[in-house]
Amino acid sequence: MSDVVVAGGGLAGLVAARHLAESGADVTVFERESRVGGRVRSRRLNGYTVDRGFQVLFSAYPAVRRELNLDALDLRYFTPGATIARPGERSVLVDPRRAPTDGLATLFNGDVTFGDKLRLFILQRELAGRTTGEILNRGGTSTREYLDRVGFSTKFVDNFAAPFYGGITLDRDLETDSLVFEYTFKMLSEGRIGVPAAGMGAIPDQLAKRAEMAGATIETDATVSSVESSSTEAVLTVDGETVVADAVVVATDPPTARDLTGVGSIPTEARSCVTLSVARQSRTGLPTGKRLVLNADESGPNQVAPLSAVAPEYAPSDATLYSATFLGEREESDEALFESVQETMASWYPEANLADLELVATDRVPFAQFAQPPGFRVGLPPADDPDGPVFLAGDYTRWSSIQGALESGRVAADAVVEELGR
C-alpha cells in the first residue's frame, strides 16, 4: 500500500483524498486550519449562518453532480434571474420558461432591450449544443468584447452583465476570459444555483466524511511548511516534524502551492471581495423574493443576496439575513461599508424601513479567485508539473470555480495512481 499525503483540506484536496483512498492508498490529509473547507466555509453567529463571502453552488456543474450528494446537502435554490436596482427603481429580468410568473415583468423590462432578450434565448440554444470541454477550449477574448461581438446592447452590459458576472468573476469590468461567461451561462441555463440548508460549509463537510469513509485520515491544525522530493519519494515538514510519503498532492491556496513546489506558473494574481452579512429583526423581507439584487450603479455593493428568503435556516425565525458584496479590497472600515449597504438598500426600497438593519459579520477575502484574463488557461500548470512524486490539485489547474476545484482533485488523484502504478 502506498503512503500519500494531501497538503490542504479544501475542496480539491478532499476530493483527491477520497479517490486516492478508494484506489487503495494510505492517505493522510494535513489541513492548517481548525476545520476543512479552504475558501468554502460557514460559521454560526448569534443564530445566523454566515458563509465566508457570498458563494453559491451551480447544480449543473459536472463535477458537482459526480462528487457530491446533492440530496443530502438539502439545497435551497434562488429564483432564476435577478432584480436590477438603482435608487428609486427596480426591474426584473428572468428566463420566462423557468420563472413564468415573472415573465411579464421581464417582457417590459426597460433596463435591457428586446433584442437582448432575444439574444439570450439564441445564446442558450447555441451553448446547449456545445460540451463543457468545447467551451473551455474557446475563449481568448474578454467577456465585454464577447458580448459586444454577439450583439448585446450597452444597456444590457452595464445594467445586467457587469453586476451579475461581476459577482461571479469578481470582475465588474468584464475583463475575464469569455470562456468563463459561456461556461457559467450554460450551467445557469441547464441547472440552478443554491446553497445548502446548513450553509456552504456543508459541502466540504460532506467531502470530508466521504474521504474518511473511503479510508483517508484528516488532521486539522497541521501545517505543511515544506515539500522536498526525489524520484521515488516526497519529504514534508509538518509542524516541524518530518513526514515521508510515496507521493504528495499539494492542494493549498495558490500562493502557498507556489511556495511549496516552486512551480512559477501557478497564478497568484488575486481577485478580492468584501462581503457583509446584514440582518433585520423581522421575518418580513424585502420584496425581491428569492432573486439576487444587482446594483446597476457602481457605487455601493455590487449585489445583495436575500439569503434567508432562499434558505430560512440561515436566520432565526424572527429575522431576515442578507449578504452584500463589494468587489476588490476595500480600505473603508466595516462600519463605513455597512453604512453604504444600508444607504444603498434604502435607496432601492424607499418603501421599506431599514433603520433596524444591523451588521452581523464582515468577511474580507483577499484571495477569493485568481485572475482569469483572456487566454489564461494556456499558462495554467498541469497536475504533474512539479518534479518527482509531487502533484497539484486546485482550481488554478483548471479555472477558478467550485467546478474547477472538484475536477482538479480527481485529476490529481488519477495522476498519482498512474505514477505509483508504473
C-alpha positions in Angstrom: 0.0 0.0 0.0 1.3 3.4 -0.9 1.5 6.3 1.5 0.1 9.5 0.0 -0.1 12.9 1.8 -2.5 15.6 0.7 -1.4 19.1 1.8 -4.6 21.1 2.2 -8.2 20.2 3.1 -10.1 22.4 0.7 -12.5 21.0 -1.9 -9.7 19.9 -4.2 -7.7 18.1 -1.5 -10.7 16.3 -0.1 -11.8 15.0 -3.5 -8.2 13.9 -4.2 -8.1 12.2 -0.8 -11.3 10.3 -1.4 -10.3 9.0 -4.8 -6.8 8.0 -3.7 -8.2 6.2 -0.7 -10.7 4.3 -2.9 -7.7 3.3 -5.1 -6.1 1.6 -2.1 -3.6 4.2 -1.0 -3.0 5.0 2.7 -4.0 8.7 2.6 -3.4 11.5 5.2 -4.7 15.0 4.8 -3.0 17.8 6.6 -5.1 21.0 6.9 -3.6 24.1 8.6 -6.9 25.5 9.8 -9.1 24.0 12.6 -11.6 22.7 10.1 -11.7 21.7 6.4 -13.0 23.7 3.6 -10.4 26.2 2.5 -12.2 29.1 0.9 -15.6 27.4 1.3 -16.6 27.7 4.9 -19.5 28.6 7.2 -19.9 29.6 10.8 -22.8 30.2 13.2 -23.1 33.7 14.8 -26.0 34.6 17.1 -28.3 32.2 15.3 -27.2 33.2 11.8 -25.3 31.0 9.3 -22.5 33.1 7.8 -20.6 31.9 4.8 -17.1 33.1 4.1 -18.0 35.6 1.4 -21.0 35.1 -0.9 -20.8 31.8 -2.6 -23.4 29.6 -4.3 -23.4 26.1 -5.8 -24.2 25.6 -9.5 -26.2 22.4 -9.6 -25.4 21.7 -13.2 -21.6 21.6 -12.8 -20.5 18.2 -14.0 -18.1 17.7 -11.0 -20.8 18.8 -8.6 -23.1 16.0 -9.8 -20.2 13.5 -9.8 -18.6 14.3 -6.4 -21.5 15.5 -4.2 -24.7 14.0 -2.9 -27.0 16.9 -3.7 -30.0 15.4 -1.9 -28.0 15.1 1.3 -27.0 18.8 1.0 -30.6 19.8 1.1 -30.1 22.6 -1.3 -32.2 25.8 -1.2 -32.5 27.4 -4.6 -32.5 31.0 -5.8 -35.2 32.1 -8.3 -33.6 32.1 -11.8 -32.8 35.7 -12.9 -32.3 38.9 -10.9 -33.7 42.2 -9.8 -31.9 45.1 -11.3 -31.8 48.0 -8.9 -30.9 51.7 -8.7 -32.1 54.5 -6.5 -35.9 54.5 -6.6 -36.1 52.0 -9.5 -36.2 48.2 -9.7 -36.8 45.8 -12.7 -36.9 42.1 -13.1 -35.0 40.0 -15.6 -35.6 36.2 -15.7 -35.9 33.3 -18.1 -39.7 33.2 -18.6 -39.5 29.5 -19.3 -38.1 28.9 -15.8 -39.9 31.7 -13.8 -43.1 32.2 -15.7 -44.7 34.3 -13.0 -42.1 37.0 -13.7 -42.3 36.7 -17.5 -44.5 39.8 -18.0 -42.2 41.9 -15.9 -39.2 40.7 -18.0 -41.1 41.5 -21.2 -41.5 45.1 -20.1 -38.0 45.5 -18.5 -36.5 48.7 -19.8 -33.0 48.1 -18.5 -32.3 45.8 -21.4 -33.6 45.9 -25.0 -36.0 43.4 -26.7 -33.1 42.4 -28.9 -31.1 41.5 -25.8 -33.8 39.2 -24.6 -33.9 37.5 -28.0 -30.1 37.1 -28.0 -30.2 35.5 -24.6 -32.6 32.9 -25.9 -30.5 32.3 -29.0 -27.3 32.0 -26.9 -29.0 29.4 -24.7 -29.8 27.3 -27.7 -26.3 27.7 -29.2 -24.4 26.8 -25.9 -26.8 23.8 -25.3 -25.2 22.2 -28.4 -21.7 22.5 -27.1 -20.0 20.4 -24.5 -18.2 21.9 -21.5 -14.9 20.7 -22.9 -15.5 22.5 -26.2 -16.4 25.7 -24.3 -13.2 25.5 -22.2 -11.2 25.4 -25.4 -12.8 28.5 -26.7 -12.5 32.0 -25.2 -9.4 34.1 -25.8 -11.3 37.4 -25.7 -12.7 39.4 -22.7 -16.3 38.9 -21.7 -17.0 42.5 -22.6 -15.6 42.1 -26.1 -17.5 38.9 -26.5 -20.9 40.4 -25.5 -20.3 43.3 -27.9 -19.4 40.9 -30.7 -22.5 38.8 -30.1 -24.6 42.0 -30.3 -25.7 42.7 -26.8 -26.5 46.4 -26.1 -24.6 48.7 -23.8 -27.7 48.8 -21.6 -27.5 45.0 -21.1 -23.8 45.1 -20.4 -23.9 47.9 -17.9 -27.2 47.1 -16.2 -27.1 43.3 -16.0 -23.9 41.7 -17.2 -21.5 43.9 -15.3 -23.0 43.4 -11.8 -24.2 39.8 -12.4 -21.0 38.4 -13.9 -19.0 40.8 -11.7 -20.5 38.8 -8.8 -19.4 35.5 -10.4 -15.9 36.5 -11.5 -15.3 39.4 -9.1 -14.6 41.5 -12.2 -17.2 44.1 -13.0 -15.1 45.4 -15.8 -15.7 42.1 -17.6 -12.1 41.6 -18.5 -12.3 37.9 -17.6 -11.9 35.4 -20.4 -15.2 34.9 -22.3 -15.0 31.1 -21.8 -16.0 31.7 -18.1 -19.0 33.6 -19.3 -20.0 30.8 -21.7 -19.4 28.0 -19.3 -21.4 29.6 -16.4 -24.2 30.8 -18.7 -24.6 27.2 -20.0 -24.7 25.9 -16.4 -27.2 28.6 -15.4 -29.4 27.5 -18.4 -29.2 23.8 -17.5 -29.4 23.9 -13.7 -29.9 26.2 -10.8 -27.9 28.0 -8.2 -28.4 27.4 -4.5 -27.0 27.0 -1.0 -27.1 24.0 1.4 -29.6 24.5 4.2 -26.7 24.3 6.7 -24.5 26.7 4.7 -21.8 26.3 2.1 -19.6 24.7 4.7 -21.8 21.6 4.4 -20.0 20.9 1.1 -16.5 20.3 2.5 -18.0 18.6 5.5 -19.7 16.1 3.2 -16.5 15.7 1.1 -14.5 15.1 4.3 -16.9 12.4 5.5 -16.8 10.6 2.2 -13.0 10.7 2.2 -12.9 9.3 5.7 -15.4 6.6 4.8 -13.0 5.6 2.0 -10.2 5.3 4.5 -8.4 8.6 4.5 -7.2 10.3 7.7 -7.8 14.0 8.1 -5.6 16.0 10.5 -6.5 19.7 11.2 -4.4 22.3 12.8 -1.5 20.7 10.9 0.6 23.0 8.7 2.8 21.7 5.9 5.7 24.2 5.7 8.0 22.4 3.1 7.9 19.8 0.4 11.1 18.1 -1.0 11.2 15.2 -3.4 13.4 12.7 -5.1 12.5 10.5 -7.9 10.9 8.0 -5.6 9.6 9.8 -2.5 8.4 13.1 -1.0 9.6 14.5 2.3 7.4 17.0 4.0 7.8 19.1 7.1 4.5 19.2 9.1 4.5 21.3 12.2 8.3 20.9 12.5 8.1 17.1 12.0 9.4 15.1 9.0 6.9 13.0 7.1 7.9 10.7 4.3 5.4 9.6 1.6 5.4 7.8 -1.7 3.6 10.9 -3.2 2.1 14.2 -2.1 -0.7 16.2 -3.5 -0.3 19.9 -2.9 -3.9 21.2 -2.6 -3.3 24.5 -0.8 -4.2 28.1 -1.9 -2.2 29.2 -5.0 0.4 31.4 -3.3 1.2 28.6 -0.8 1.3 26.0 -3.5 3.8 28.1 -5.5 6.0 28.5 -2.4 5.9 24.7 -1.6 6.5 23.4 -5.1 8.4 26.2 -6.9 6.1 26.0 -9.9 6.1 29.5 -11.2 3.1 29.1 -13.5 0.7 28.8 -10.5 -1.3 32.0 -10.8 -1.1 34.3 -7.8 -2.8 37.5 -9.1 -5.9 37.7 -6.9 -9.5 38.8 -7.2 -10.7 40.1 -3.8 -14.0 40.9 -2.3 -15.6 42.0 1.0 -19.0 40.5 2.0 -21.1 41.9 4.8 -23.8 39.8 6.4 -26.6 42.1 7.5 -29.9 41.3 9.2 -33.3 42.8 10.2 -35.2 41.7 13.2 -38.2 41.0 11.1 -39.3 37.9 9.1 -40.9 40.1 6.5 -38.2 40.5 3.9 -37.8 43.0 1.1 -40.0 42.4 -2.0 -37.3 40.7 -4.0 -38.4 37.1 -3.3 -35.5 34.7 -3.8 -33.8 36.7 -6.6 -30.4 38.3 -6.4 -30.5 42.1 -6.4 -27.9 43.6 -8.8 -26.6 47.2 -8.4 -26.9 49.0 -11.7 -24.8 51.8 -10.2 -21.1 51.3 -9.5 -21.3 52.9 -6.0 -22.2 50.7 -3.1 -22.2 46.9 -3.0 -22.2 45.0 -6.3 -25.1 42.8 -5.3 -27.3 41.8 -2.4 -28.5 38.3 -1.8 -31.7 37.6 0.2 -30.2 34.5 1.9 -32.9 33.8 4.5 -35.6 34.1 1.8 -33.8 31.4 -0.1 -32.7 29.3 2.9 -34.8 30.1 6.0 -32.3 28.1 8.1 -29.8 30.9 7.6 -31.5 33.1 10.2 -33.6 32.9 13.4 -37.3 32.5 12.9 -37.9 36.2 13.7 -35.2 37.7 11.4 -34.0 38.0 7.8 -30.4 37.8 6.6 -28.8 39.4 3.5 -25.3 39.3 2.2 -23.9 42.4 0.4 -20.7 42.0 -1.6 -18.2 44.7 -2.6 -15.6 43.9 -5.2 -11.9 44.3 -4.6 -10.1 45.0 -1.4 -11.7 47.9 0.3 -10.0 50.4 2.5 -13.1 51.6 4.2 -13.9 50.4 7.8 -16.5 47.7 8.4 -18.8 50.5 9.8 -18.4 52.6 6.7 -19.1 49.7 4.4 -22.2 48.9 6.5 -23.5 52.4 6.2 -23.0 52.2 2.4 -25.0 48.9 2.4 -27.8 50.5 4.4 -28.0 53.6 2.3 -27.9 51.6 -0.9 -30.7 49.2 0.1 -32.8 52.0 1.4 -32.5 53.8 -1.9 -33.6 50.7 -3.7 -36.5 50.1 -1.4 -37.7 53.5 -0.2 -41.0 52.0 0.9 -39.2 49.8 3.5 -37.9 51.0 6.9 -34.3 49.8 7.1 -33.4 51.6 10.3 -33.3 48.3 12.1 -30.7 46.8 9.7 -27.7 45.5 11.7 -24.2 44.2 10.8 -23.8 40.5 11.7 -20.3 39.9 10.2 -17.8 41.2 7.7 -15.7 38.8 5.6 -12.7 40.3 3.8 -11.4 37.7 1.3 -8.1 38.9 -0.2 -7.8 35.8 -2.4 -11.3 34.8 -3.4 -10.3 33.8 -7.0 -7.3 34.0 -9.2 -7.4 36.5 -12.1 -8.6 34.9 -15.4 -7.7 37.3 -18.3 -8.2 36.2 -21.9 -6.1 33.2 -22.7 -5.4 32.4 -19.1 -5.8 28.6 -19.4 -2.9 28.3 -21.7 -0.4 29.0 -18.9 -2.0 27.0 -16.1 0.1 24.2 -14.7 -0.9 20.5 -15.1 -1.4 18.3 -12.1 2.0 16.6 -12.6 4.0 19.8 -13.2 6.3 19.6 -10.1 9.4 17.3 -10.2 9.2 13.9 -8.5 6.1 12.4 -7.0 4.6 15.8 -6.2 1.2 16.8 -7.8 -1.0 19.8 -7.8 -4.8 20.0 -7.0 -6.6 23.3 -7.1 -8.9 25.3 -9.3 -5.8 27.1 -10.5 -5.0 24.0 -12.6 -8.5 24.3 -14.4 -10.4 27.5 -13.9 -11.5 29.5 -10.8 -14.7 27.9 -9.6 -16.1 25.1 -7.4 -16.2 23.0 -10.6 -12.5 23.7 -11.2 -11.6 22.7 -7.6 -13.6 19.5 -7.6 -12.4 18.4 -11.0 -8.8 19.2 -10.2 -8.9 16.9 -7.2 -10.0 13.9 -9.3 -7.4 14.7 -12.0 -4.6 14.9 -9.4 -5.7 11.6 -7.8 -5.7 9.9 -11.2 -2.2 11.3 -12.0 -0.9 9.9 -8.6 -2.4 6.5 -9.2 -0.9 6.3 -12.7 2.5 7.4 -11.4 2.5 4.9 -8.5 1.4 2.1 -10.8 4.5 2.5 -13.0 
